[in-house]
Amino acid sequence: MAESPSNPPSPSRSSATPEGPPHSGLLEVDESVVNDIVTLLSEGQRGMVLNLVADLYPADVALLLRRLPDDEAQRLFRWLPPELGSNVVAEMEDAVRAALMEELAPETLTDLIDVLDTDDAADVLADLPEETALQVLPDLGDAEDLAELLEYGEETAGGIMAREYVAIPPDWTLQEAAEEVRRNAADVEEVYTAYVVDENGTLLGTLSLKQLVLSAGSVKVRDVMDPDFISVAPEVDQEEVGRVVQRYDLVSVPVVDESGRMMGRITVDDVVDVIRDEAEEDIQLMSGLTGQEGTVDTAVQVSRGRLPWLIVGLVGSGLSGTVIGVFEATLEQAVVLATFIPIVTAMGGNAAVQSAAIAVQGLGSGELWLSDAFKRIGKEMVVALLNGVVVAALLCGTVAALGMGNVTMLVATLGLTMLCVSLVATTNGALIPFLLTWLGVDPASAMGPFVTTLNDILGLAIYFLIATALYL
C-alpha cells in the first residue's frame, strides 16, 4: 500500500511476482508428464524434477500436484524453491492446499505465506487448522491486516480483497504520483488504478494509469482524478462483486467502510475466480448437490454431500407411488393409463426445468428482480399454454392414430393433462426461484431434486384426478 505524506497508511509487505516460464517450448501437464515425474520422484531425482518444473507456470505446478499421488505430491512440494512454492500455494485448490500444508513446520509455513498478497495469504490461513493458523499469524509481516481480513466471511468482498494498493493525496502532482507507483511496484502486484485519499484515508477518487501517463507531470492529481467511482462494502457477497465488475467493465474495485475510508481492493483476477466458483456451485445445486463438492474430496465427503438429496428423491418417489396407489380404482378401469405415467412426469419435469433455468439465470445476473416475479410468471404461463397445446395435440394425435383403449376418453384425459401439467410445472419453475431468493436461499436450488420431485407428484395427481373425473 502506498504511503501518503499527510497520513501514511500502514505499509504492507511485498508479494512475490510469479516468474513466467521460458517464452518458448512450454511444458504442458498431461498424463505422460505426470508419469515421468512420478518415476523421477520415486528415484529421488530432485534435480531433474526441478528442471522439468522450472518450465511450468505456478498454476500448472498446482495442477501437477493435484494429479500426483499423495506421497509424491508431498515430496515435490517440499522440493520446490521457496519463491515458487509460495506462488504455487496461491494457485492451489483449497482441499489440495490444506492437505499439502498440514504437516509443514510453522517456520516453513511462515516463509511460504509471508510473501503472498494479503488476500491470498488470508485464504491460505483460512485453510489451515485453527491452532496452526494462530501459531503462524503473529510471525507474519502483515499480521494486523490478515487478522482483519480473516474476520470477514470467505465469500464476501472483505474476504477476497487485498490490502495492497497505491494511495496518493489529491494535492500531489502527477509526477509525484508516478514516482509513488514506481516505489510500490514491488509491493502491489498489479497496478491498474491509483486511489486518491485524504488525510483520514477517505476515498476521494481514482486515477487510472492511462490518465497518469498521458497528462502533464505538473498537473495536480485532484484536477484529473475521477471522483465518480464505484466501490463496494466489505460485507457485500462476492457474487455481487462479480456482477458489479461485469456490469461496469472494471479491472479493480475499491472496498470502503461505512465512512468511505479505503480498506482494500479487489482485482479482476480474483473476480474471475469468484465467477467460476459461483458458476460451479450453481451447477452442483441444480444437480442436487451441496454446491461444495470438489474433485479431490474423499468418497465419504462426496457421499455425505449427495446422500441427503438422494433421500429427498427417495421420499418424493414414495409419495409419487402413493399418489398412484390412491387412484388404483381408476387404473383398474383403464389400465392403459399406466402407459403414460412416464410421459406425464417427464413433461412436467422438463417444463419446470426450462422455466426455472431462465429465472435462475436472470436472478443470478441481476437482469431479473424480485419485483419482476409476477411479470415473469405471467409470461411463463402464456408460454406454457402455447407449448401445452402443441404437445397435447401431438400426443393425442398419436394415441388416436394407434387406436389405444377408449380413444375418446384417453385423448380427452391426456390433452387436458398435458395442458394442466405444462401450466403448473412451468409456473412452479418460474415461481420457486423468486421465492427462494426472497427467503435468502440460492435460487439455483430450484432446479434440484426437491422441485423436480414436487412436479412429479403434482403432475401425477393432476393426471389421475382428470382421469377419475372422466372414467368413473
C-alpha positions in Angstrom: 0.0 0.0 0.0 1.4 3.4 -0.8 2.2 5.9 1.8 0.6 9.4 1.8 2.8 12.2 3.2 -0.1 13.6 5.2 -1.3 10.4 6.7 0.8 7.4 5.8 -1.3 4.2 5.6 0.3 1.2 7.2 2.8 -0.4 4.8 2.3 -3.9 3.5 5.0 -6.4 2.8 5.8 -7.2 -0.8 4.3 -10.1 -2.6 6.4 -12.3 -4.9 5.6 -11.8 -8.6 5.3 -15.1 -10.3 8.0 -15.6 -12.9 6.7 -17.0 -16.1 8.3 -19.9 -17.9 10.5 -19.6 -20.9 8.9 -17.8 -23.9 9.0 -21.0 -26.0 8.9 -24.8 -25.5 6.4 -24.6 -22.7 5.8 -27.9 -20.9 2.1 -29.0 -20.7 0.9 -31.0 -17.8 -0.6 -34.2 -19.3 -0.6 -37.9 -18.3 2.8 -38.6 -19.7 4.4 -35.7 -17.8 2.8 -36.9 -14.6 4.0 -40.4 -15.1 7.6 -39.2 -15.8 7.6 -37.0 -12.7 6.3 -39.9 -10.6 9.1 -42.1 -11.8 11.7 -39.4 -11.1 10.3 -38.7 -7.7 10.4 -42.4 -6.8 14.0 -42.5 -7.8 14.9 -39.4 -5.9 15.9 -37.4 -9.0 15.4 -34.0 -7.4 17.5 -32.0 -9.9 15.7 -33.5 -12.9 12.3 -32.9 -11.4 13.0 -29.3 -10.6 14.3 -28.8 -14.2 11.0 -30.0 -15.5 9.0 -28.0 -13.0 11.0 -24.9 -14.0 9.2 -24.9 -17.4 5.8 -24.6 -15.8 3.7 -21.7 -14.6 2.8 -21.8 -10.9 -0.8 -22.6 -11.9 0.5 -25.6 -13.9 2.6 -26.8 -10.9 -0.5 -26.6 -8.8 -2.4 -28.8 -11.3 0.5 -31.2 -11.4 0.5 -31.5 -7.6 -3.3 -32.3 -7.7 -2.7 -35.1 -10.2 0.2 -36.7 -8.3 -0.3 -39.4 -5.7 -0.3 -38.0 -2.2 3.2 -39.1 -1.2 4.8 -37.9 -4.4 2.9 -34.6 -4.2 4.2 -34.0 -0.7 7.7 -34.8 -1.8 7.6 -32.5 -4.8 6.0 -29.7 -2.8 8.9 -29.9 -0.2 11.4 -29.8 -3.0 10.1 -26.6 -4.6 12.2 -23.4 -4.1 10.6 -21.1 -1.6 9.5 -18.4 -4.0 8.0 -20.9 -6.5 6.4 -22.7 -3.6 4.7 -19.5 -2.4 3.3 -18.8 -5.9 2.1 -22.4 -6.3 0.3 -22.2 -2.9 -1.7 -19.2 -4.1 -2.9 -21.2 -7.2 -3.9 -24.4 -5.4 -7.5 -25.6 -4.7 -8.4 -25.3 -1.1 -8.5 -29.0 -0.4 -5.2 -29.8 -2.1 -3.5 -26.9 -0.3 -4.8 -27.9 3.1 -3.6 -31.5 2.6 -0.1 -30.4 1.4 0.4 -27.8 4.2 -1.0 -29.6 7.2 2.3 -31.4 8.0 4.7 -28.4 7.4 6.6 -26.9 10.2 5.3 -23.4 11.4 8.6 -21.8 10.3 8.1 -23.2 6.7 4.5 -22.1 6.6 5.6 -18.6 7.7 8.1 -18.4 4.9 5.6 -19.6 2.3 2.8 -17.2 3.4 4.8 -14.1 4.2 5.5 -13.2 0.6 1.9 -13.6 -0.6 -0.6 -10.8 -1.2 -2.8 -10.4 1.8 -5.9 -11.8 0.0 -4.0 -15.0 -0.9 -2.4 -15.2 2.5 -5.7 -14.9 4.2 -7.1 -17.8 2.0 -4.1 -20.0 3.0 -4.5 -19.2 6.7 -8.2 -20.0 6.5 -7.4 -23.5 5.1 -5.1 -24.3 8.0 -6.2 -25.8 11.3 -7.1 -23.0 13.6 -4.4 -23.9 16.1 -1.7 -23.8 13.3 -3.1 -20.5 11.9 -2.9 -18.9 15.3 0.6 -20.1 15.7 1.7 -18.7 12.3 -0.2 -15.5 12.2 1.9 -13.4 14.7 5.1 -14.1 12.8 3.8 -12.7 9.5 4.7 -9.2 8.4 1.0 -8.4 7.6 -0.4 -10.0 10.7 -2.6 -7.0 11.6 -4.1 -6.8 8.1 -4.5 -10.5 7.9 -6.3 -10.7 11.2 -8.8 -8.1 9.9 -9.3 -10.0 6.7 -9.9 -13.3 8.5 -12.8 -11.7 10.4 -14.8 -11.4 7.1 -16.6 -14.4 5.5 -14.6 -16.1 2.8 -17.3 -15.3 0.3 -17.6 -11.6 1.0 -15.8 -8.6 -0.5 -13.8 -8.3 2.7 -12.8 -11.9 2.5 -11.4 -11.6 -1.1 -9.9 -8.1 -1.0 -6.2 -7.4 -0.9 -4.8 -4.7 1.4 -2.1 -3.7 -1.1 -2.9 -0.7 -3.2 -1.4 2.6 -4.3 -2.8 5.5 -2.3 -1.9 9.2 -3.2 -3.1 12.5 -1.8 -5.1 14.9 -4.0 -2.6 17.8 -3.8 0.3 15.8 -5.3 1.4 16.4 -8.9 1.1 13.6 -11.4 4.9 13.4 -11.4 4.9 12.7 -7.7 2.1 10.2 -8.2 4.1 8.4 -10.9 7.1 8.1 -8.6 4.8 6.7 -5.9 3.6 4.0 -8.3 7.2 3.1 -9.1 8.1 2.9 -5.4 5.2 0.5 -4.8 5.8 -1.7 -7.9 7.2 -4.5 -5.8 4.5 -4.2 -3.1 1.5 -4.1 -5.3 1.5 -6.9 -7.8 -1.0 -5.5 -10.4 -1.3 -1.7 -10.5 -4.4 -0.8 -12.5 -5.5 2.3 -10.6 -4.1 4.6 -8.0 -6.6 5.6 -5.3 -6.8 9.2 -4.2 -7.4 9.5 -0.4 -7.5 12.4 2.1 -5.6 12.6 5.4 -8.3 10.4 7.0 -8.0 7.7 4.4 -11.3 8.5 2.8 -11.5 7.6 -0.8 -12.0 10.7 -2.9 -11.4 9.4 -6.4 -9.4 7.2 -8.7 -6.6 7.8 -11.1 -6.1 5.4 -14.0 -2.6 4.6 -15.3 -3.7 6.0 -18.7 -4.5 9.3 -17.2 -1.3 9.3 -15.2 0.8 8.6 -18.3 -1.0 10.9 -20.8 -1.3 14.0 -18.6 1.5 16.5 -17.9 3.6 15.8 -14.8 2.9 19.2 -13.3 -0.9 18.7 -13.2 -2.4 18.2 -9.8 -4.0 14.8 -9.0 -7.3 16.5 -7.9 -7.6 18.1 -11.4 -7.6 14.8 -13.3 -8.8 12.2 -10.8 -12.2 10.6 -11.4 -14.5 11.4 -8.4 -17.3 9.3 -9.9 -16.0 5.9 -8.8 -17.8 2.6 -7.9 -16.9 0.9 -4.6 -18.3 -2.0 -2.5 -18.7 -2.5 1.2 -16.7 -5.3 2.8 -19.9 -7.2 3.8 -21.1 -7.5 0.2 -21.3 -11.0 -1.1 -18.6 -12.0 -3.6 -21.2 -12.8 -6.2 -22.5 -9.2 -6.1 -18.9 -8.0 -6.5 -18.6 -10.2 -9.7 -21.8 -8.6 -11.0 -20.5 -5.1 -10.3 -17.2 -5.8 -12.1 -19.0 -7.3 -15.0 -21.7 -4.7 -15.4 -19.3 -1.7 -15.3 -16.3 -3.3 -17.0 -13.9 -2.8 -14.1 -10.5 -4.2 -13.7 -10.4 -3.4 -10.0 -12.9 -2.2 -7.4 -12.1 -0.5 -4.1 -13.5 -1.7 -0.9 -14.6 1.0 1.6 -16.1 1.0 5.0 -19.3 2.8 6.0 -17.4 6.1 6.4 -15.9 5.8 2.9 -12.4 5.0 4.2 -10.3 2.9 1.8 -9.9 -0.7 3.1 -8.5 -2.6 0.1 -9.2 -3.5 -3.5 -10.4 -6.5 -5.4 -8.8 -7.1 -8.8 -10.3 -8.7 -11.9 -8.2 -11.9 -11.5 -9.9 -12.6 -8.2 -13.3 -11.8 -9.7 -12.7 -14.4 -12.4 -12.2 -17.0 -9.7 -15.3 -15.8 -8.0 -17.4 -16.1 -11.2 -16.1 -19.6 -11.8 -16.7 -20.7 -8.3 -20.2 -19.4 -8.2 -21.0 -21.0 -11.6 -19.7 -24.3 -10.4 -21.7 -24.0 -7.2 -24.9 -23.3 -9.2 -24.3 -26.2 -11.5 -24.0 -28.5 -8.5 -27.1 -27.1 -6.8 -29.0 -27.7 -10.0 -27.9 -31.3 -9.9 -29.0 -31.8 -6.3 -25.5 -31.5 -4.7 -24.4 -29.3 -1.8 -22.5 -26.8 -4.1 -19.3 -27.6 -2.2 -18.2 -30.9 -3.7 -14.7 -30.9 -5.2 -12.9 -33.4 -7.4 -10.4 -34.1 -4.7 -12.9 -34.8 -1.9 -12.9 -38.2 -0.3 -15.6 -40.8 -1.0 -17.0 -40.2 2.4 -17.2 -36.5 1.9 -18.8 -36.9 -1.5 -21.3 -39.4 -0.1 -22.2 -37.1 2.8 -22.9 -34.3 0.4 -25.0 -36.3 -2.1 -27.0 -38.6 0.3 -29.4 -36.0 1.7 -30.8 -35.2 -1.7 -31.0 -38.8 -2.7 -33.1 -39.4 0.4 -35.3 -36.5 -0.6 -35.7 -38.1 -4.0 -36.5 -41.4 -2.4 -39.2 -39.9 -0.2 -40.6 -38.0 -3.2 -40.7 -41.1 -5.3 -42.5 -42.9 -2.5 -45.1 -40.1 -2.4 -45.5 -40.4 -6.2 -46.1 -44.1 -5.7 -48.7 -43.2 -3.0 -50.5 -40.9 -5.4 -50.7 -43.8 -7.9 -52.0 -46.1 -5.2 -54.7 -43.7 -4.2 -56.1 -43.9 -7.7 -55.9 -47.7 -8.0 -59.5 -47.9 -8.9 -59.1 -45.6 -11.8 -56.2 -47.6 -13.1 -58.3 -50.8 -12.8 -60.9 -49.1 -15.0 -58.3 -48.1 -17.6 -55.0 -50.0 -17.3 -53.8 -48.1 -20.4 -53.4 -45.0 -18.2 -50.3 -46.5 -16.7 -48.6 -46.4 -20.1 -48.5 -42.6 -20.0 -47.2 -42.1 -16.4 -43.6 -41.6 -17.6 -44.7 -39.1 -20.2 -46.6 -37.1 -17.7 -43.7 -36.9 -15.2 -41.1 -36.3 -17.9 -43.1 -33.4 -19.5 -43.7 -31.8 -16.1 -40.0 -32.0 -15.1 -38.8 -30.7 -18.5 -41.2 -27.8 -18.4 -40.2 -26.8 -14.9 -36.5 -27.0 -15.6 -36.8 -24.8 -18.7 -38.7 -22.0 -16.9 -36.5 -22.3 -13.7 -33.3 -22.1 -15.7 -34.3 -18.7 -17.2 -35.4 -17.4 -13.8 -32.2 -18.6 -12.1 -30.1 -17.1 -14.8 -31.9 -13.8 -14.7 -31.8 -13.5 -10.9 -28.1 -14.5 -10.8 -27.1 -11.9 -13.3 -29.3 -9.2 -11.9 -31.4 -8.9 -15.0 -34.5 -10.0 -13.0 -35.5 -8.5 -9.7 -38.0 -9.8 -7.1 -40.4 -7.1 -8.3 -40.4 -8.9 -11.7 -41.8 -12.1 -10.3 -45.5 -11.6 -11.4 -44.5 -10.3 -14.8 -42.2 -13.3 -15.3 -44.7 -15.8 -14.1 -47.4 -14.3 -16.4 -45.1 -14.7 -19.4 -44.2 -18.3 -18.5 -47.9 -19.1 -18.2 -48.6 -17.9 -21.7 -45.6 -20.0 -22.9 -46.9 -23.0 -21.0 -50.3 -22.7 -22.6 -48.8 -22.4 -26.1 -46.4 -25.4 -25.6 -49.1 -27.4 -23.8 -51.5 -27.1 -26.7 -48.8 -28.3 -29.2 -47.7 -31.2 -27.0 -51.2 -32.2 -26.2 -52.1 -32.2 -29.9 -49.1 -34.3 -30.8 -49.7 -36.8 -28.1 -53.5 -37.1 -28.7 -52.9 -37.4 -32.4 -50.6 -40.3 -31.8 -53.0 -42.0 -29.4 -55.9 -41.6 -31.9 -53.8 -42.9 -34.8 -52.8 -46.0 -32.8 -56.4 -46.6 -31.5 -55.3 -47.3 -27.9 -58.1 -48.2 -25.5 -61.1 -45.9 -25.3 -59.7 -43.4 -27.7 -62.2 -40.6 -26.9 -61.7 -40.8 -23.1 -57.9 -41.3 -23.4 -57.4 -38.4 -25.8 -59.5 -36.1 -23.6 -57.6 -37.2 -20.5 -54.2 -36.8 -22.0 -55.0 -33.5 -23.7 -56.3 -31.9 -20.5 -53.4 -33.4 -18.5 -50.7 -32.0 -20.8 -52.2 -28.5 -20.7 -52.6 -28.5 -16.9 -49.2 -30.2 -16.1 -47.4 -27.8 -18.5 -49.1 -24.8 -16.9 -48.5 -25.9 -13.3 -44.9 -27.1 -13.8 -43.8 -24.1 -15.8 -45.4 -21.8 -13.2 -43.6 -23.6 -10.4 -40.3 -23.5 -12.3 -40.6 -19.7 -12.6 -42.1 -19.0 -9.1 -39.8 -21.1 -6.9 -36.5 -19.3 -7.8 -38.1 -15.9 -6.9 -39.4 -17.4 -3.6 -36.0 -18.8 -2.7 -34.4 -15.5 -3.5 -36.9 -13.8 -1.2 -36.0 -16.3 1.5 -32.3 -15.6 1.0 -31.6 -19.1 -0.5 -29.6 -19.6 -3.7 -32.2 -19.8 -6.4 -30.2 -22.5 -8.2 -31.6 -24.9 -5.7 -34.9 -24.5 -7.5 -33.6 -26.9 -10.2 -32.6 -29.6 -7.7 -34.4 -32.9 -6.9 -36.8 -31.4 -4.5 -38.6 -29.3 -7.1 -38.3 -32.0 -9.7 -40.0 -34.5 -7.4 -42.6 -31.9 -6.4 -43.6 -31.5 -10.0 -43.7 -35.3 -10.5 -46.2 -35.6 -7.6 -48.3 -32.7 -8.8 -48.3 -34.0 -12.4 -49.5 -37.5 -11.3 -52.1 -36.0 -9.1 -53.5 -33.9 -11.9 -53.3 -36.8 -14.3 -55.3 -39.2 -12.2 -57.8 -36.5 -11.0 -58.7 -35.8 -14.6 -58.8 -39.5 -15.4 -61.0 -40.2 -12.4 -63.4 -37.5 -13.4 -63.7 -38.8 -17.0 -63.6 -42.6 -16.4 -65.5 -43.1 -13.2 
